[in-house]
């Protein structure tokens, strides 16, 4: 890629963190989506995933777009529409691997998978004229709050995780493989409770018998700790978007920001890796939902 997409995205998130802002919370705190929380959507209605969610959330916020729909110039044209003159698109990325056959010293052949990433440009539907009317429809009113919370309760319960309540701290204990949460009524809002539970259950997915995620953490506050906390932060944000919940910044974010800045400044691929791990964790938790269709959890 001519543009270093790793560096561009990382620089944007670093700039936000240095201002004390969390990119993945901005769409809610800014009132984006007119009160309805959704992931960015492709032209066919399928949600983006991983790092593309962060990139398009940030782009929508910066430009003031309310629509979640994005598409390429070609896709707009195929729908009989056109991107308005002078509009600038935003990058998204596609990651995959290619298989290359290499001859070894002994004359044998060995296949090697080589990862690659390419960027392409998409436009928000608010930059496009002539699309079918449903692309311009305003979000439907949010569902009844009680119904929404019931849905979240069922979602997290389906994981079968050992969630214990008591005390004034939320954490995942790897040794006993349980999530510890303060009592529900001690949170200042139901959304805060479920956002915190989503964070801790993202940690829960790292267990060796689940996703076996390990960053070499040795002690509190080191690089491995910071990387895992970043995964949990993004995992909670993705889950909240999927469940239509409104996450809020926790009281410990100020302490984490400095460690995240250090990791991101030293490794321009760190946020991409964290987003990929977070998406994998969210997908893993979605896998417990028996009523969801394959299409509903695909991204």
N, C-alpha and C positions, 0 to 999 in steps of 0.2 A: 504494500500500500504506500502511495506517495505521502499521504498524511499519516503521521504516527498517532493512530486512534487511541492507543494505550495512553500516550502522554497527554493527549487532548482531554480525554475524559478524566484522567487522574488530576490534571491541573485544575479542572473545574471543581471537582469535589474538594481538593485541597483548599481552594479559594473560599469555598463555603465554610469548611471546617475552621479556617483561620478567622472567620467572622463569627464563629460560634454557632453556625447553622448546620443542620443535618439535611443533606440533599433529599434523603428518602422520607423526610417528614414534611417537606415544603408543600407538596400538593394539598395537604390537609390544612396546614396552618394558614395557607394563602386563600382558602376557600375555593380551591380549584375544583372543577367538575360540578359547580353549583350545588355542593353538598353531597354529591354521590361519588363514592370512591371506587374507581375501577382501574385496572391495568390498561396501558395503551393497547389498542386493538389494530390488527391488520385490516386490509380492505375487505377480507372475507369474514371478519368478526372474531378470528382467533387471536388470543392475547399474546403479546410479546412476552419474553421471559428473560431472566438473568440481567445482565448488564444493560440490555436494551430498555428494560423498564426504567432504570435510573436515568438513562440518557434522554428518553422521551418525556419522562416526568419533568426533568429539569428544563427541557426545551419548551414544553407547554407552559410551564410557569413563567419562564422568561418572556415569552411572546404573548402571554395572556390567553392562550387557547383554552376553550372549555370543552371542545369535542375530544374524545379519546381516539378517534379514528385517524389512521395514517396510511399513506399509500405512495407508491412510486409514480413518477411522471408517466411511465408506460401504462400502469394500471389505471390511472385516471383517464388516459386517452382511450383505453379499451372500453371504458364505461361511458364514452361519449362526452367526457368533460375535459377541461384544460386548466393547468396551473396558471394563475394570474401572472402577468408579466411583472418581472422585478422581484418575485417572491424567492426566498432562499430556503432550501431544504435543510434537513438535519440528518446526520449520519446514524445508521444502525449497522450492526455487524453480524456476519454469518461465520460461524466456526465449524470446521469439519476436519477430516483427515484424508490424506491421499496415501495409497499404498505403492511403494516403490520396491522393485526387485533389484537386489544388488548381488553381484558375484563375489563370493568369498575367496580367500587365498587358496583354498583347496579345490576351487573350481565349482563348488556347490553354490546354489542360489538361496538367498534369504530375503523374505519380505519384511519391509520396515514401514511402519505407519508414521507419517509425517504430518503433524498438526498444522493447520493454516487458518488464517482469519482474513476475511475481506470485508470492506465497508461498502455500503451503497446508500443512496440518498432517498429519504421519504419526505412527504409533505403532509401537513395536517389538512383535513378536509376544509378548514376555514381559509386555506390558501387556494382552494380549488373552486372553479365555477362549473355549473352544469351537471353535478352529480345527481343521482336519484335522491328524491326528497328525504328518504329515511336517514341519509348520512347527516342531514342538518337538523334532525329532530332533537329537541332538548331532552336531557335525561328525565326519565320518569321520576316522580316523587319517591323519596327513600321509603322503604317499607317500615312498618310499625316497629318502633324500637324494641318492644317486648319480643316480637317475632324474630328480630335480628339477633338478639342475645340468645334466645332459645337455639337458634341455628348454630351460634358459636359454641354454646355449651355442648351440643350434640357432636359437633365437629371434633373438639378436643377430647371428649370422652371416648370417642371411637378409637383413639390411638391405643387405649388400654394402658397408658403410662401410669406408673405409681405416683400419683400426685397427693402430697400430704399438706395439710393446712395448719398453720400456727406460727407464732413468732412474728418478727417484723422484717424478715429478709426473704427475698426470692432468689433461689439458686438451684442448680442441678448438682446432685451429689453422685459422682461417678462410682464410688466404692459401693454404695448401696443401691445405685441405679434408680434414684427417685428424684422427683421434682418437689421442692419445698416452696410453698406459697403462703403469704399472709392470708388471713381470712378475707373472704370476698368483701365483707362489709367495711373493712378498713381502708379500701381504695376509695378515692374521691369520685370515681365514676366507673360504671361497668366496663366501658371501653378500655380504661386504664388497666383493669384486671386482666382482660382477655389479651391485650397487647403484651403485657408482662408474661402471661402464660405462654403466648406464642413464642416469645423470646426464649424462655426456659425450655420449652419443648423442642425448639431448634437445637439447643445444646444437647438435649436428650437423644437426638438422632445421631450424635457422633459416636455413640457406644459401639465397640467392636462387633457386636452381634446385629447392628443395624447398618449404618453407613461407614463405620470405621474411619472416622475423620480425625486426623492427628496433625498438629502443627508444631510438635516438639516443645510444647509448653513445659517449663521447668518450675516457674513460680509466678505468683500474682504480679501482673504488670509487665511481664516480659513480652517479646515479640510474638511468641506463640499464643500467649493469652490475648494480646490485642487482635490478632488475626481471627481467633475463634469468636471473640466478642463482636467483631465486625460482621462475621457470618450470621451470628444470632440476631444482630440488629436488623440486617437486611431480610433475614428469614421472617422475622416478626412483621416487618413492613409489607412483605409480599403476602403473608397470610392475612393481615388486616385488610389489604386491598381485595383479596379473594372473598373475604367474609363481609365486606362492607362496613368494617369497623374503623373508628377514627383513633389512630395511635397518638400517643403524646410522648414528648421527650421525658425520659426518666431523670431523677435527681442526680444520677451518677454519670451523666453524659459528659459533664465538664472534665471529669477525671480521665475519661476514655479518649476524648478528642485529641489530647496531646500524644497519646500512644498511637492512635490511628494516623495522625499526621506523620509521625516518624516512620511508620511502616510504608505509607503511601509515597513519601518522598524518596525512600530508598528503593522502592520497587514499583515501577509504573504498571505492572501487571497485577498487583495485589488486589485492587478493587474488582478486576475482572474475575479473578479466582474466587474472591469472597462471594461475589454475586452468583457465580456458577454453583458453589457449594450451598449457598442459601436457597437457590432454586431447587436443587436436588433434595434438600431437606424438606422444603415446602411440598414438593411432589410426593415425597415419601409419606408425609402426614396425610396428604390427599388420598393416598392409596388405601387408607383405612375406611374411606367413605364408600360403603357398598352401593349407595344409590346414585353415585356420580357416574356419568358415562365417560368412556375413554376420551371423547371429544372435549368434554367439560374440563378435564384436567390436562389436556395437551396444551403445549405452549410453543 
